[in-house]
Amino acid sequence: MAQLEFKEPPAHGRKKHVDDWKDTADQLRNRPGEWALVATDASPSMVRHIKAGTYIGMRPAGHFDAVSRGNRGSRADEIYARYIGGES
């Protein structure tokens, strides 16, 4: 019989709400070109959604840049974003 590992589950992550993304986008717009940590333990696909303007606050598409760092399979340790305006 396999030995079980007994431990507490990790805290349940709360997804960002629409208003959270609007607030994040406003803060990034106030400091154009500067990178900011916007999410931890998130799906790396968040990078694509930020760049594509999928999140309401991050519109129009192409006005925000994003990268992930510390990818572990289907999760990224950190997601960074910055406001670039219409440069891209």
HTML snippet that shows the backbone in 3Dmol.js (N, CA, C, O; Angstrom):
<script src="https://3Dmol.org/build/3Dmol-min.js"></script>
<div id="view" style="width:600px;height:400px;position:relative"></div>
<script>
const pdb = `
ATOM      1  N   MET A   1       0.841  -1.179   0.000  1.00  0.00           N
ATOM      2  CA  MET A   1       0.000   0.000   0.000  1.00  0.00           C
ATOM      3  C   MET A   1       0.893   1.252   0.000  1.00  0.00           C
ATOM      4  O   MET A   1       1.866   1.328   0.750  1.00  0.00           O
ATOM      5  N   ALA A   2       0.550   2.226  -0.847  1.00  0.00           N
ATOM      6  CA  ALA A   2       1.328   3.465  -0.950  1.00  0.00           C
ATOM      7  C   ALA A   2       1.142   4.317   0.300  1.00  0.00           C
ATOM      8  O   ALA A   2       0.038   4.433   0.833  1.00  0.00           O
ATOM      9  N   GLN A   3       2.228   4.902   0.750  1.00  0.00           N
ATOM     10  CA  GLN A   3       2.194   5.784   1.919  1.00  0.00           C
ATOM     11  C   GLN A   3       1.613   7.144   1.512  1.00  0.00           C
ATOM     12  O   GLN A   3       2.061   7.744   0.536  1.00  0.00           O
ATOM     13  N   LEU A   4       0.632   7.619   2.248  1.00  0.00           N
ATOM     14  CA  LEU A   4       0.017   8.920   1.966  1.00  0.00           C
ATOM     15  C   LEU A   4       0.840  10.040   2.568  1.00  0.00           C
ATOM     16  O   LEU A   4       1.492   9.867   3.598  1.00  0.00           O
ATOM     17  N   GLU A   5       0.804  11.182   1.919  1.00  0.00           N
ATOM     18  CA  GLU A   5       1.449  12.386   2.458  1.00  0.00           C
ATOM     19  C   GLU A   5       0.343  13.275   3.012  1.00  0.00           C
ATOM     20  O   GLU A   5      -0.512  13.755   2.267  1.00  0.00           O
ATOM     21  N   PHE A   6       0.366  13.490   4.322  1.00  0.00           N
ATOM     22  CA  PHE A   6      -0.647  14.315   4.963  1.00  0.00           C
ATOM     23  C   PHE A   6      -0.138  15.738   5.099  1.00  0.00           C
ATOM     24  O   PHE A   6       0.903  15.979   5.711  1.00  0.00           O
ATOM     25  N   LYS A   7      -0.879  16.686   4.521  1.00  0.00           N
ATOM     26  CA  LYS A   7      -0.521  18.099   4.625  1.00  0.00           C
ATOM     27  C   LYS A   7      -1.729  18.939   4.268  1.00  0.00           C
ATOM     28  O   LYS A   7      -2.664  18.457   3.629  1.00  0.00           O
ATOM     29  N   GLU A   8      -1.708  20.188   4.679  1.00  0.00           N
ATOM     30  CA  GLU A   8      -2.789  21.125   4.389  1.00  0.00           C
ATOM     31  C   GLU A   8      -2.732  21.523   2.917  1.00  0.00           C
ATOM     32  O   GLU A   8      -1.643  21.684   2.367  1.00  0.00           O
ATOM     33  N   PRO A   9      -3.883  21.685   2.273  1.00  0.00           N
ATOM     34  CA  PRO A   9      -3.866  22.142   0.877  1.00  0.00           C
ATOM     35  C   PRO A   9      -3.447  23.606   0.806  1.00  0.00           C
ATOM     36  O   PRO A   9      -3.637  24.351   1.767  1.00  0.00           O
ATOM     37  N   PRO A  10      -2.876  24.027  -0.331  1.00  0.00           N
ATOM     38  CA  PRO A  10      -2.509  25.440  -0.479  1.00  0.00           C
ATOM     39  C   PRO A  10      -3.756  26.319  -0.506  1.00  0.00           C
ATOM     40  O   PRO A  10      -4.856  25.859  -0.812  1.00  0.00           O
ATOM     41  N   ALA A  11      -3.561  27.564  -0.185  1.00  0.00           N
ATOM     42  CA  ALA A  11      -4.673  28.517  -0.208  1.00  0.00           C
ATOM     43  C   ALA A  11      -5.278  28.563  -1.604  1.00  0.00           C
ATOM     44  O   ALA A  11      -4.564  28.488  -2.604  1.00  0.00           O
ATOM     45  N   HIS A  12      -6.584  28.687  -1.662  1.00  0.00           N
ATOM     46  CA  HIS A  12      -7.277  28.767  -2.947  1.00  0.00           C
ATOM     47  C   HIS A  12      -7.019  30.135  -3.561  1.00  0.00           C
ATOM     48  O   HIS A  12      -7.291  31.163  -2.941  1.00  0.00           O
ATOM     49  N   GLY A  13      -6.501  30.143  -4.762  1.00  0.00           N
ATOM     50  CA  GLY A  13      -6.224  31.407  -5.449  1.00  0.00           C
ATOM     51  C   GLY A  13      -7.505  32.058  -5.935  1.00  0.00           C
ATOM     52  O   GLY A  13      -8.393  31.386  -6.460  1.00  0.00           O
ATOM     53  N   ARG A  14      -7.596  33.350  -5.762  1.00  0.00           N
ATOM     54  CA  ARG A  14      -8.758  34.103  -6.228  1.00  0.00           C
ATOM     55  C   ARG A  14      -8.419  34.704  -7.571  1.00  0.00           C
ATOM     56  O   ARG A  14      -7.406  35.391  -7.711  1.00  0.00           O
ATOM     57  N   LYS A  15      -9.252  34.455  -8.557  1.00  0.00           N
ATOM     58  CA  LYS A  15      -9.034  35.040  -9.877  1.00  0.00           C
ATOM     59  C   LYS A  15      -9.298  36.537  -9.820  1.00  0.00           C
ATOM     60  O   LYS A  15     -10.105  37.016  -9.023  1.00  0.00           O
ATOM     61  N   LYS A  16      -8.600  37.261 -10.682  1.00  0.00           N
ATOM     62  CA  LYS A  16      -8.819  38.708 -10.740  1.00  0.00           C
ATOM     63  C   LYS A  16     -10.190  39.007 -11.318  1.00  0.00           C
ATOM     64  O   LYS A  16     -10.598  38.422 -12.321  1.00  0.00           O
ATOM     65  N   HIS A  17     -10.874  39.898 -10.692  1.00  0.00           N
ATOM     66  CA  HIS A  17     -12.189  40.353 -11.133  1.00  0.00           C
ATOM     67  C   HIS A  17     -11.987  41.460 -12.167  1.00  0.00           C
ATOM     68  O   HIS A  17     -10.910  42.052 -12.240  1.00  0.00           O
ATOM     69  N   VAL A  18     -13.002  41.738 -12.954  1.00  0.00           N
ATOM     70  CA  VAL A  18     -12.936  42.789 -13.978  1.00  0.00           C
ATOM     71  C   VAL A  18     -12.442  44.103 -13.378  1.00  0.00           C
ATOM     72  O   VAL A  18     -11.590  44.770 -13.965  1.00  0.00           O
ATOM     73  N   ASP A  19     -12.971  44.480 -12.214  1.00  0.00           N
ATOM     74  CA  ASP A  19     -12.551  45.736 -11.584  1.00  0.00           C
ATOM     75  C   ASP A  19     -11.082  45.707 -11.187  1.00  0.00           C
ATOM     76  O   ASP A  19     -10.404  46.733 -11.233  1.00  0.00           O
ATOM     77  N   ASP A  20     -10.581  44.517 -10.791  1.00  0.00           N
ATOM     78  CA  ASP A  20      -9.165  44.393 -10.454  1.00  0.00           C
ATOM     79  C   ASP A  20      -8.298  44.683 -11.674  1.00  0.00           C
ATOM     80  O   ASP A  20      -7.273  45.355 -11.563  1.00  0.00           O
ATOM     81  N   TRP A  21      -8.710  44.172 -12.849  1.00  0.00           N
ATOM     82  CA  TRP A  21      -7.932  44.410 -14.067  1.00  0.00           C
ATOM     83  C   TRP A  21      -7.988  45.878 -14.479  1.00  0.00           C
ATOM     84  O   TRP A  21      -7.004  46.417 -14.983  1.00  0.00           O
ATOM     85  N   LYS A  22      -9.123  46.523 -14.269  1.00  0.00           N
ATOM     86  CA  LYS A  22      -9.217  47.955 -14.581  1.00  0.00           C
ATOM     87  C   LYS A  22      -8.261  48.742 -13.700  1.00  0.00           C
ATOM     88  O   LYS A  22      -7.578  49.648 -14.177  1.00  0.00           O
ATOM     89  N   ASP A  23      -8.209  48.402 -12.417  1.00  0.00           N
ATOM     90  CA  ASP A  23      -7.308  49.083 -11.486  1.00  0.00           C
ATOM     91  C   ASP A  23      -5.849  48.822 -11.866  1.00  0.00           C
ATOM     92  O   ASP A  23      -5.027  49.738 -11.856  1.00  0.00           O
ATOM     93  N   THR A  24      -5.534  47.571 -12.200  1.00  0.00           N
ATOM     94  CA  THR A  24      -4.178  47.223 -12.626  1.00  0.00           C
ATOM     95  C   THR A  24      -3.790  48.020 -13.868  1.00  0.00           C
ATOM     96  O   THR A  24      -2.696  48.581 -13.930  1.00  0.00           O
ATOM     97  N   ALA A  25      -4.676  48.071 -14.849  1.00  0.00           N
ATOM     98  CA  ALA A  25      -4.402  48.796 -16.094  1.00  0.00           C
ATOM     99  C   ALA A  25      -4.206  50.286 -15.828  1.00  0.00           C
ATOM    100  O   ALA A  25      -3.318  50.906 -16.413  1.00  0.00           O
ATOM    101  N   ASP A  26      -5.024  50.864 -14.955  1.00  0.00           N
ATOM    102  CA  ASP A  26      -4.878  52.288 -14.621  1.00  0.00           C
ATOM    103  C   ASP A  26      -3.515  52.565 -14.002  1.00  0.00           C
ATOM    104  O   ASP A  26      -2.864  53.555 -14.338  1.00  0.00           O
ATOM    105  N   GLN A  27      -3.083  51.691 -13.096  1.00  0.00           N
ATOM    106  CA  GLN A  27      -1.779  51.884 -12.463  1.00  0.00           C
ATOM    107  C   GLN A  27      -0.645  51.771 -13.479  1.00  0.00           C
ATOM    108  O   GLN A  27       0.325  52.526 -13.416  1.00  0.00           O
ATOM    109  N   LEU A  28      -0.767  50.831 -14.412  1.00  0.00           N
ATOM    110  CA  LEU A  28       0.259  50.680 -15.447  1.00  0.00           C
ATOM    111  C   LEU A  28       0.276  51.886 -16.382  1.00  0.00           C
ATOM    112  O   LEU A  28       1.348  52.337 -16.786  1.00  0.00           O
ATOM    113  N   ARG A  29      -0.892  52.410 -16.730  1.00  0.00           N
ATOM    114  CA  ARG A  29      -0.959  53.597 -17.598  1.00  0.00           C
ATOM    115  C   ARG A  29      -0.300  54.809 -16.939  1.00  0.00           C
ATOM    116  O   ARG A  29       0.267  55.660 -17.625  1.00  0.00           O
ATOM    117  N   ASN A  30      -0.375  54.886 -15.623  1.00  0.00           N
ATOM    118  CA  ASN A  30       0.229  56.004 -14.895  1.00  0.00           C
ATOM    119  C   ASN A  30       1.749  55.932 -14.864  1.00  0.00           C
ATOM    120  O   ASN A  30       2.411  56.914 -14.527  1.00  0.00           O
ATOM    121  N   ARG A  31       2.309  54.769 -15.217  1.00  0.00           N
ATOM    122  CA  ARG A  31       3.771  54.608 -15.225  1.00  0.00           C
ATOM    123  C   ARG A  31       4.176  53.867 -16.498  1.00  0.00           C
ATOM    124  O   ARG A  31       4.674  52.743 -16.429  1.00  0.00           O
ATOM    125  N   PRO A  32       3.964  54.491 -17.661  1.00  0.00           N
ATOM    126  CA  PRO A  32       4.223  53.816 -18.938  1.00  0.00           C
ATOM    127  C   PRO A  32       5.662  53.317 -19.050  1.00  0.00           C
ATOM    128  O   PRO A  32       6.610  53.982 -18.630  1.00  0.00           O
ATOM    129  N   GLY A  33       5.792  52.130 -19.626  1.00  0.00           N
ATOM    130  CA  GLY A  33       7.105  51.545 -19.870  1.00  0.00           C
ATOM    131  C   GLY A  33       7.709  50.819 -18.687  1.00  0.00           C
ATOM    132  O   GLY A  33       8.702  50.113 -18.856  1.00  0.00           O
ATOM    133  N   GLU A  34       7.148  50.964 -17.489  1.00  0.00           N
ATOM    134  CA  GLU A  34       7.691  50.308 -16.299  1.00  0.00           C
ATOM    135  C   GLU A  34       7.004  48.967 -16.073  1.00  0.00           C
ATOM    136  O   GLU A  34       5.778  48.865 -16.123  1.00  0.00           O
ATOM    137  N   TRP A  35       7.813  47.940 -15.826  1.00  0.00           N
ATOM    138  CA  TRP A  35       7.278  46.613 -15.540  1.00  0.00           C
ATOM    139  C   TRP A  35       6.725  46.560 -14.126  1.00  0.00           C
ATOM    140  O   TRP A  35       7.270  47.179 -13.212  1.00  0.00           O
ATOM    141  N   ALA A  36       5.640  45.817 -13.951  1.00  0.00           N
ATOM    142  CA  ALA A  36       5.049  45.604 -12.630  1.00  0.00           C
ATOM    143  C   ALA A  36       4.594  44.150 -12.513  1.00  0.00           C
ATOM    144  O   ALA A  36       4.119  43.556 -13.481  1.00  0.00           O
ATOM    145  N   LEU A  37       4.743  43.593 -11.326  1.00  0.00           N
ATOM    146  CA  LEU A  37       4.249  42.252 -11.045  1.00  0.00           C
ATOM    147  C   LEU A  37       2.734  42.334 -10.909  1.00  0.00           C
ATOM    148  O   LEU A  37       2.233  43.013 -10.013  1.00  0.00           O
ATOM    149  N   VAL A  38       1.996  41.649 -11.788  1.00  0.00           N
ATOM    150  CA  VAL A  38       0.531  41.753 -11.776  1.00  0.00           C
ATOM    151  C   VAL A  38      -0.161  40.479 -11.305  1.00  0.00           C
ATOM    152  O   VAL A  38      -1.346  40.514 -10.974  1.00  0.00           O
ATOM    153  N   ALA A  39       0.558  39.348 -11.266  1.00  0.00           N
ATOM    154  CA  ALA A  39      -0.056  38.102 -10.806  1.00  0.00           C
ATOM    155  C   ALA A  39       1.024  37.107 -10.405  1.00  0.00           C
ATOM    156  O   ALA A  39       2.135  37.124 -10.936  1.00  0.00           O
ATOM    157  N   THR A  40       0.680  36.247  -9.463  1.00  0.00           N
ATOM    158  CA  THR A  40       1.567  35.160  -9.059  1.00  0.00           C
ATOM    159  C   THR A  40       0.794  33.850  -9.135  1.00  0.00           C
ATOM    160  O   THR A  40      -0.431  33.825  -9.022  1.00  0.00           O
ATOM    161  N   ASP A  41       1.535  32.764  -9.328  1.00  0.00           N
ATOM    162  CA  ASP A  41       0.946  31.429  -9.451  1.00  0.00           C
ATOM    163  C   ASP A  41      -0.255  31.454 -10.395  1.00  0.00           C
ATOM    164  O   ASP A  41      -1.364  31.072 -10.021  1.00  0.00           O
ATOM    165  N   ALA A  42      -0.020  31.902 -11.602  1.00  0.00           N
ATOM    166  CA  ALA A  42      -1.092  32.088 -12.587  1.00  0.00           C
ATOM    167  C   ALA A  42      -0.807  31.263 -13.836  1.00  0.00           C
ATOM    168  O   ALA A  42       0.299  30.754 -14.016  1.00  0.00           O
ATOM    169  N   SER A  43      -1.792  31.139 -14.677  1.00  0.00           N
ATOM    170  CA  SER A  43      -1.618  30.455 -15.952  1.00  0.00           C
ATOM    171  C   SER A  43      -0.756  31.318 -16.871  1.00  0.00           C
ATOM    172  O   SER A  43      -1.008  32.516 -17.002  1.00  0.00           O
ATOM    173  N   PRO A  44       0.259  30.726 -17.511  1.00  0.00           N
ATOM    174  CA  PRO A  44       1.069  31.504 -18.448  1.00  0.00           C
ATOM    175  C   PRO A  44       0.248  32.104 -19.589  1.00  0.00           C
ATOM    176  O   PRO A  44       0.691  33.064 -20.219  1.00  0.00           O
ATOM    177  N   SER A  45      -0.942  31.559 -19.868  1.00  0.00           N
ATOM    178  CA  SER A  45      -1.785  32.115 -20.932  1.00  0.00           C
ATOM    179  C   SER A  45      -2.261  33.525 -20.594  1.00  0.00           C
ATOM    180  O   SER A  45      -2.745  34.244 -21.468  1.00  0.00           O
ATOM    181  N   MET A  46      -2.126  33.919 -19.334  1.00  0.00           N
ATOM    182  CA  MET A  46      -2.495  35.276 -18.929  1.00  0.00           C
ATOM    183  C   MET A  46      -1.701  36.303 -19.740  1.00  0.00           C
ATOM    184  O   MET A  46      -2.210  37.380 -20.049  1.00  0.00           O
ATOM    185  N   VAL A  47      -0.457  35.967 -20.084  1.00  0.00           N
ATOM    186  CA  VAL A  47       0.383  36.861 -20.888  1.00  0.00           C
ATOM    187  C   VAL A  47      -0.308  37.166 -22.217  1.00  0.00           C
ATOM    188  O   VAL A  47      -0.392  38.324 -22.628  1.00  0.00           O
ATOM    189  N   ARG A  48      -0.794  36.134 -22.875  1.00  0.00           N
ATOM    190  CA  ARG A  48      -1.479  36.300 -24.164  1.00  0.00           C
ATOM    191  C   ARG A  48      -2.741  37.142 -24.003  1.00  0.00           C
ATOM    192  O   ARG A  48      -3.030  38.000 -24.837  1.00  0.00           O
ATOM    193  N   HIS A  49      -3.488  36.897 -22.932  1.00  0.00           N
ATOM    194  CA  HIS A  49      -4.729  37.643 -22.700  1.00  0.00           C
ATOM    195  C   HIS A  49      -4.458  39.129 -22.445  1.00  0.00           C
ATOM    196  O   HIS A  49      -5.209  39.988 -22.906  1.00  0.00           O
ATOM    197  N   ILE A  50      -3.393  39.427 -21.716  1.00  0.00           N
ATOM    198  CA  ILE A  50      -3.041  40.829 -21.461  1.00  0.00           C
ATOM    199  C   ILE A  50      -2.675  41.516 -22.775  1.00  0.00           C
ATOM    200  O   ILE A  50      -3.167  42.606 -23.066  1.00  0.00           O
ATOM    201  N   LYS A  51      -1.817  40.883 -23.564  1.00  0.00           N
ATOM    202  CA  LYS A  51      -1.381  41.477 -24.833  1.00  0.00           C
ATOM    203  C   LYS A  51      -2.534  41.647 -25.820  1.00  0.00           C
ATOM    204  O   LYS A  51      -2.581  42.624 -26.567  1.00  0.00           O
ATOM    205  N   ALA A  52      -3.464  40.689 -25.819  1.00  0.00           N
ATOM    206  CA  ALA A  52      -4.575  40.705 -26.778  1.00  0.00           C
ATOM    207  C   ALA A  52      -5.729  41.596 -26.344  1.00  0.00           C
ATOM    208  O   ALA A  52      -6.676  41.795 -27.104  1.00  0.00           O
ATOM    209  N   GLY A  53      -5.661  42.133 -25.134  1.00  0.00           N
ATOM    210  CA  GLY A  53      -6.744  42.979 -24.651  1.00  0.00           C
ATOM    211  C   GLY A  53      -7.991  42.199 -24.273  1.00  0.00           C
ATOM    212  O   GLY A  53      -9.092  42.749 -24.275  1.00  0.00           O
ATOM    213  N   THR A  54      -7.828  40.920 -23.947  1.00  0.00           N
ATOM    214  CA  THR A  54      -8.966  40.092 -23.546  1.00  0.00           C
ATOM    215  C   THR A  54      -9.601  40.619 -22.261  1.00  0.00           C
ATOM    216  O   THR A  54     -10.824  40.634 -22.120  1.00  0.00           O
ATOM    217  N   TYR A  55      -8.758  41.047 -21.333  1.00  0.00           N
ATOM    218  CA  TYR A  55      -9.271  41.616 -20.085  1.00  0.00           C
ATOM    219  C   TYR A  55      -9.724  43.043 -20.368  1.00  0.00           C
ATOM    220  O   TYR A  55      -8.984  43.828 -20.961  1.00  0.00           O
ATOM    221  N   ILE A  56     -10.932  43.373 -19.945  1.00  0.00           N
ATOM    222  CA  ILE A  56     -11.544  44.665 -20.279  1.00  0.00           C
ATOM    223  C   ILE A  56     -10.625  45.843 -19.975  1.00  0.00           C
ATOM    224  O   ILE A  56     -10.499  46.748 -20.800  1.00  0.00           O
ATOM    225  N   GLY A  57      -9.991  45.851 -18.828  1.00  0.00           N
ATOM    226  CA  GLY A  57      -9.125  46.965 -18.469  1.00  0.00           C
ATOM    227  C   GLY A  57      -7.878  47.077 -19.322  1.00  0.00           C
ATOM    228  O   GLY A  57      -7.252  48.136 -19.367  1.00  0.00           O
ATOM    229  N   MET A  58      -7.508  46.000 -20.001  1.00  0.00           N
ATOM    230  CA  MET A  58      -6.274  45.966 -20.781  1.00  0.00           C
ATOM    231  C   MET A  58      -6.496  46.260 -22.258  1.00  0.00           C
ATOM    232  O   MET A  58      -5.682  45.871 -23.095  1.00  0.00           O
ATOM    233  N   ARG A  59      -7.574  46.933 -22.581  1.00  0.00           N
ATOM    234  CA  ARG A  59      -7.866  47.278 -23.976  1.00  0.00           C
ATOM    235  C   ARG A  59      -7.376  48.672 -24.291  1.00  0.00           C
ATOM    236  O   ARG A  59      -7.251  49.491 -23.381  1.00  0.00           O
ATOM    237  N   PRO A  60      -7.093  48.976 -25.555  1.00  0.00           N
ATOM    238  CA  PRO A  60      -7.169  48.115 -26.730  1.00  0.00           C
ATOM    239  C   PRO A  60      -5.987  47.151 -26.802  1.00  0.00           C
ATOM    240  O   PRO A  60      -4.964  47.337 -26.143  1.00  0.00           O
ATOM    241  N   ALA A  61      -6.157  46.131 -27.612  1.00  0.00           N
ATOM    242  CA  ALA A  61      -5.108  45.134 -27.814  1.00  0.00           C
ATOM    243  C   ALA A  61      -3.831  45.816 -28.285  1.00  0.00           C
ATOM    244  O   ALA A  61      -3.868  46.772 -29.058  1.00  0.00           O
ATOM    245  N   GLY A  62      -2.700  45.307 -27.804  1.00  0.00           N
ATOM    246  CA  GLY A  62      -1.409  45.837 -28.219  1.00  0.00           C
ATOM    247  C   GLY A  62      -0.908  47.010 -27.406  1.00  0.00           C
ATOM    248  O   GLY A  62       0.202  47.486 -27.643  1.00  0.00           O
ATOM    249  N   HIS A  63      -1.691  47.492 -26.457  1.00  0.00           N
ATOM    250  CA  HIS A  63      -1.263  48.625 -25.644  1.00  0.00           C
ATOM    251  C   HIS A  63      -0.573  48.197 -24.357  1.00  0.00           C
ATOM    252  O   HIS A  63      -0.049  49.035 -23.623  1.00  0.00           O
ATOM    253  N   PHE A  64      -0.571  46.891 -24.079  1.00  0.00           N
ATOM    254  CA  PHE A  64       0.104  46.356 -22.902  1.00  0.00           C
ATOM    255  C   PHE A  64       1.014  45.221 -23.330  1.00  0.00           C
ATOM    256  O   PHE A  64       0.682  44.454 -24.233  1.00  0.00           O
ATOM    257  N   ASP A  65       2.166  45.116 -22.676  1.00  0.00           N
ATOM    258  CA  ASP A  65       3.106  44.031 -22.901  1.00  0.00           C
ATOM    259  C   ASP A  65       3.115  43.182 -21.635  1.00  0.00           C
ATOM    260  O   ASP A  65       2.838  43.693 -20.550  1.00  0.00           O
ATOM    261  N   ALA A  66       3.427  41.901 -21.754  1.00  0.00           N
ATOM    262  CA  ALA A  66       3.453  41.023 -20.590  1.00  0.00           C
ATOM    263  C   ALA A  66       4.431  39.882 -20.818  1.00  0.00           C
ATOM    264  O   ALA A  66       4.658  39.464 -21.953  1.00  0.00           O
ATOM    265  N   VAL A  67       5.012  39.380 -19.729  1.00  0.00           N
ATOM    266  CA  VAL A  67       5.906  38.223 -19.755  1.00  0.00           C
ATOM    267  C   VAL A  67       5.649  37.387 -18.507  1.00  0.00           C
ATOM    268  O   VAL A  67       5.162  37.889 -17.494  1.00  0.00           O
ATOM    269  N   SER A  68       5.986  36.099 -18.599  1.00  0.00           N
ATOM    270  CA  SER A  68       5.903  35.230 -17.424  1.00  0.00           C
ATOM    271  C   SER A  68       7.308  34.790 -17.047  1.00  0.00           C
ATOM    272  O   SER A  68       8.188  34.679 -17.901  1.00  0.00           O
ATOM    273  N   ARG A  69       7.506  34.542 -15.770  1.00  0.00           N
ATOM    274  CA  ARG A  69       8.792  34.077 -15.262  1.00  0.00           C
ATOM    275  C   ARG A  69       8.557  32.931 -14.287  1.00  0.00           C
ATOM    276  O   ARG A  69       7.576  32.915 -13.543  1.00  0.00           O
ATOM    277  N   GLY A  70       9.475  31.975 -14.309  1.00  0.00           N
ATOM    278  CA  GLY A  70       9.389  30.855 -13.386  1.00  0.00           C
ATOM    279  C   GLY A  70       8.287  29.879 -13.734  1.00  0.00           C
ATOM    280  O   GLY A  70       7.554  29.428 -12.854  1.00  0.00           O
ATOM    281  N   ASN A  71       8.161  29.548 -15.013  1.00  0.00           N
ATOM    282  CA  ASN A  71       7.105  28.625 -15.431  1.00  0.00           C
ATOM    283  C   ASN A  71       7.360  27.222 -14.888  1.00  0.00           C
ATOM    284  O   ASN A  71       8.473  26.700 -14.960  1.00  0.00           O
ATOM    285  N   ARG A  72       6.304  26.629 -14.344  1.00  0.00           N
ATOM    286  CA  ARG A  72       6.336  25.259 -13.838  1.00  0.00           C
ATOM    287  C   ARG A  72       5.176  24.507 -14.476  1.00  0.00           C
ATOM    288  O   ARG A  72       4.097  24.417 -13.891  1.00  0.00           O
ATOM    289  N   GLY A  73       5.385  23.978 -15.645  1.00  0.00           N
ATOM    290  CA  GLY A  73       4.311  23.257 -16.327  1.00  0.00           C
ATOM    291  C   GLY A  73       3.184  24.188 -16.707  1.00  0.00           C
ATOM    292  O   GLY A  73       3.355  25.080 -17.539  1.00  0.00           O
ATOM    293  N   SER A  74       2.025  23.981 -16.095  1.00  0.00           N
ATOM    294  CA  SER A  74       0.853  24.781 -16.452  1.00  0.00           C
ATOM    295  C   SER A  74       0.708  26.038 -15.601  1.00  0.00           C
ATOM    296  O   SER A  74      -0.300  26.735 -15.716  1.00  0.00           O
ATOM    297  N   ARG A  75       1.687  26.348 -14.750  1.00  0.00           N
ATOM    298  CA  ARG A  75       1.615  27.529 -13.886  1.00  0.00           C
ATOM    299  C   ARG A  75       2.870  28.380 -14.074  1.00  0.00           C
ATOM    300  O   ARG A  75       3.938  27.869 -14.410  1.00  0.00           O
ATOM    301  N   ALA A  76       2.723  29.671 -13.855  1.00  0.00           N
ATOM    302  CA  ALA A  76       3.856  30.597 -13.879  1.00  0.00           C
ATOM    303  C   ALA A  76       3.991  31.196 -12.483  1.00  0.00           C
ATOM    304  O   ALA A  76       2.994  31.567 -11.863  1.00  0.00           O
ATOM    305  N   ASP A  77       5.215  31.288 -11.995  1.00  0.00           N
ATOM    306  CA  ASP A  77       5.427  31.890 -10.677  1.00  0.00           C
ATOM    307  C   ASP A  77       5.001  33.345 -10.671  1.00  0.00           C
ATOM    308  O   ASP A  77       4.362  33.810  -9.728  1.00  0.00           O
ATOM    309  N   GLU A  78       5.361  34.068 -11.736  1.00  0.00           N
ATOM    310  CA  GLU A  78       5.077  35.504 -11.773  1.00  0.00           C
ATOM    311  C   GLU A  78       4.698  35.957 -13.181  1.00  0.00           C
ATOM    312  O   GLU A  78       5.252  35.479 -14.171  1.00  0.00           O
ATOM    313  N   ILE A  79       3.749  36.884 -13.251  1.00  0.00           N
ATOM    314  CA  ILE A  79       3.366  37.526 -14.509  1.00  0.00           C
ATOM    315  C   ILE A  79       3.652  39.016 -14.351  1.00  0.00           C
ATOM    316  O   ILE A  79       3.184  39.653 -13.408  1.00  0.00           O
ATOM    317  N   TYR A  80       4.427  39.562 -15.289  1.00  0.00           N
ATOM    318  CA  TYR A  80       4.761  40.984 -15.288  1.00  0.00           C
ATOM    319  C   TYR A  80       4.087  41.647 -16.484  1.00  0.00           C
ATOM    320  O   TYR A  80       3.935  41.031 -17.539  1.00  0.00           O
ATOM    321  N   ALA A  81       3.688  42.894 -16.315  1.00  0.00           N
ATOM    322  CA  ALA A  81       3.071  43.635 -17.420  1.00  0.00           C
ATOM    323  C   ALA A  81       3.537  45.080 -17.388  1.00  0.00           C
ATOM    324  O   ALA A  81       3.995  45.582 -16.361  1.00  0.00           O
ATOM    325  N   ARG A  82       3.409  45.742 -18.540  1.00  0.00           N
ATOM    326  CA  ARG A  82       3.713  47.174 -18.628  1.00  0.00           C
ATOM    327  C   ARG A  82       2.827  47.786 -19.699  1.00  0.00           C
ATOM    328  O   ARG A  82       2.382  47.106 -20.624  1.00  0.00           O
ATOM    329  N   TYR A  83       2.581  49.076 -19.559  1.00  0.00           N
ATOM    330  CA  TYR A  83       1.802  49.819 -20.545  1.00  0.00           C
ATOM    331  C   TYR A  83       2.762  50.371 -21.582  1.00  0.00           C
ATOM    332  O   TYR A  83       3.732  51.046 -21.239  1.00  0.00           O
ATOM    333  N   ILE A  84       2.494  50.086 -22.854  1.00  0.00           N
ATOM    334  CA  ILE A  84       3.367  50.568 -23.929  1.00  0.00           C
ATOM    335  C   ILE A  84       2.621  51.469 -24.901  1.00  0.00           C
ATOM    336  O   ILE A  84       3.199  51.919 -25.890  1.00  0.00           O
ATOM    337  N   GLY A  85       1.359  51.737 -24.638  1.00  0.00           N
ATOM    338  CA  GLY A  85       0.586  52.575 -25.550  1.00  0.00           C
ATOM    339  C   GLY A  85       0.425  51.885 -26.886  1.00  0.00           C
ATOM    340  O   GLY A  85       0.258  50.666 -26.931  1.00  0.00           O
ATOM    341  N   GLY A  86       0.471  52.621 -27.963  1.00  0.00           N
ATOM    342  CA  GLY A  86       0.288  52.051 -29.288  1.00  0.00           C
ATOM    343  C   GLY A  86       1.571  51.704 -29.988  1.00  0.00           C
ATOM    344  O   GLY A  86       1.592  51.648 -31.218  1.00  0.00           O
ATOM    345  N   GLU A  87       2.676  51.461 -29.243  1.00  0.00           N
ATOM    346  CA  GLU A  87       3.988  51.195 -29.839  1.00  0.00           C
ATOM    347  C   GLU A  87       4.050  49.914 -30.641  1.00  0.00           C
ATOM    348  O   GLU A  87       4.677  49.877 -31.699  1.00  0.00           O
ATOM    349  N   SER A  88       3.399  48.845 -30.149  1.00  0.00           N
ATOM    350  CA  SER A  88       3.612  47.521 -30.736  1.00  0.00           C
ATOM    351  C   SER A  88       2.890  47.311 -32.042  1.00  0.00           C
ATOM    352  O   SER A  88       2.989  46.238 -32.636  1.00  0.00           O
TER     353      SER A  88
END
`;
const viewer = $3Dmol.createViewer("view");
viewer.addModel(pdb, "pdb");
viewer.setStyle({}, {cartoon: {color: "spectrum"}});
viewer.zoomTo();
viewer.render();
</script>
